[in-house]
Amino acid sequence: MSLLCLLPSLHARATQKAFVWSAKYSTRVQRIFANAKDADFIAGAASATNIPKLHGLPEVIVTGRANVGKSSLFNAVLGRTSLLHTSKRAGHTRQLNFYRVGAEPGKLILVDAPGYGARGRPEWGAMFDEYLRTRKELRRVYILFNAKHGLNAHDREMLTHLSSLLITPRGTQPWTLQSIITKADTIPPNDVPMVIQKLRKDIHEAAPLCLPPILTSTEMKPPFGIDEVRKSIVDVCGLNRIHP
């Protein structure tokens, strides 16, 4: 029996949200996400000095522990199978990779960051921090957590660190932070409410300003939570206010 069948309330809420989302954003999202060929790799930056200037398009950046499912999730979001390279070898991404979303000149930029944790590198962290501190186009940081593994010390450290950058010395908040829980299909169905509750609690304790997590699975048919991630990106980039 599927996860959603065993969690009818979760499924009902997700279905209702998907219906509202579809009615409100369908035209805009179709133009941004529906045509997979409109998403493309445009630049990579191996150091802070190489971070490209990209004409002011709004940007979101994705981070997470190595092998958290980052590439699989955002391939699904972009409607591609291999735009973001997936690998069983941890630490494959070693630079900031910039992807245009939407037909040229594009609607937004998705930035894929190197994984942090035991296989992370100090220079990757320095580049990531420089991007967060200086990128005026940045709208949101998405941080991913594996549903099966939960948060470890590296995750808590990263959440605390991101929280320290969320508010500038002037008291402004240049970008927002949101968590995404990946691989929801790996949780035993009866354990889902308890696991999600603990994840939410752990995330909030480490980063009180982090927005509530989006639950996802790219292995379910159809993939679960992808529309919610797309909606989140559309909203934070201000594209819901743009008439097609």
Order of alpha helices (4+ residues) and beta strands (2+ residues): alpha-alpha-beta-beta-alpha-beta-beta-alpha-beta-alpha-beta-alpha-beta-alpha
